[in-house]
Amino acid sequence: MDSQTASLTQTGHDASMAGRLKPDSLGVLGVLFFVLSAQAPLTAIAGAVPFAVAIGSGAGAPTAYVAAGVVVLLFSVGFVAMSRHVVDAGAFYAYIGKGLGRPAGSGGAGLALLAYCAVQAAMYGLYGATVSALVEHYSGARVAWWVWVLVTMAVVEILGALGIDMGAKILAVFVLAEFSILVAFALVTFFKGGGPEGLGVTESFSPSAALQGAPGVALMFAVASMFGFESTAIYGEEAREPRKTVPRAAYASVTLITAFLAFTTWMLVSAHGASQATSDAGKALQSGDATSFVFAPITSLFGGWAGDVLPILLVTSLFAGILAFHNSANRYLFSLGREGLLPSGLTVVNRRHSPWGAGAAQTAISVLLVMPFAVLGKDPVLTLFSWLSGVSVLGVMLLYFLTSVSVVVFFRRSRADTRPWNTLIAPVLGALGIAGAIWIIVDNFTTLIGGDRTTAMWLELTVPVVLVLGVVGARLTRTRAETTD
């Protein structure tokens, strides 16, 4: 092949790839690492478990994680069934649109963008505060939290532009590091026979234990720790054999994260002692350092080095989550730009076929969400992290519900898959469980965000408002297009 022919061939290939993401970039493990990074295991354990134990169901908190896992697993059955018929970077938009119509899908896309951008901004708040504290502890230098956030935003933008395969490799290192120390702690504690009161199987997993205290609050924090697995479908265009890769990664992530969260929480309760766990978790919250409920027993078991490593692993856990949600959000922006619902500039890809235009837009959104808290001098953990985490959890739960309904409608109408369990029974059961979770989250939203009722009300309202704006925007776009034609 001469150089001119080679050049023409490459040009033709580049043209065929215009407006497309790079295919065959990720296998099951690559997708799985993105999902687990989005769920930020150490952040979920250190940030949610103390609350689930202290103000939730005490020693029975591990059961809440099992219950949340069952609900998410039921949802994933219909989600996976739909993934075999829809491969699109805007997963919720495409899934909801297939069953409930394009306007509803557009509303879902708006919700997904809100949820992913909000949770990433929330992580930036905790990340900035943690990095700032670590730098001051080791060097004595005081640097504002938002400075570290802006620097990290630039790094995340660069990594996102370098390609999905590069991001997967970096996330694999971070995820394995945080998983390793938590799993090692849990396994050593288990094989030692538990803490001062033994393993406490009955105290954590009996019906009476599950229902003690405020089980709804415990379930709320458990659900908040688990979302992120749905990003398996977002990478369908970039996965190898997406109709096999996406289902395998989805089921693997739900099963793994449920087992991990429930087992680790159980061992933490056991390490403190079932009778003392609630009190110890409450003291950790009152001290202003909730992570001490988790870090203290790990440090006690492994020695002082663990106490030095854990805060660093919390930073890398947050960074991994930030990068994962950056990739999720920019793929939604890319998909919506390709569908004509947002400016076409969002579909610009670089030579690595990464969504450069959408990535830049997502970074700009992050700046707009984070910097007002810095300018107003708000606490990045008590406001930015807590408030936007609550918004993202509520938004994703509503997306789960709409997707479950859409799955049932789509398969009843198309008959593309007639398996009752996969397309009707499991999605309906999942929708009922998710509806219950939404009711619990709304009822306890003030507790979830750690704020007052007025703040909670305004934050709650953003979710339905964004959904409605997405639906209305799609209808106006369609009407304008019909008028032009």
Disulfide bonds with the S-S distance in Angstrom:
none
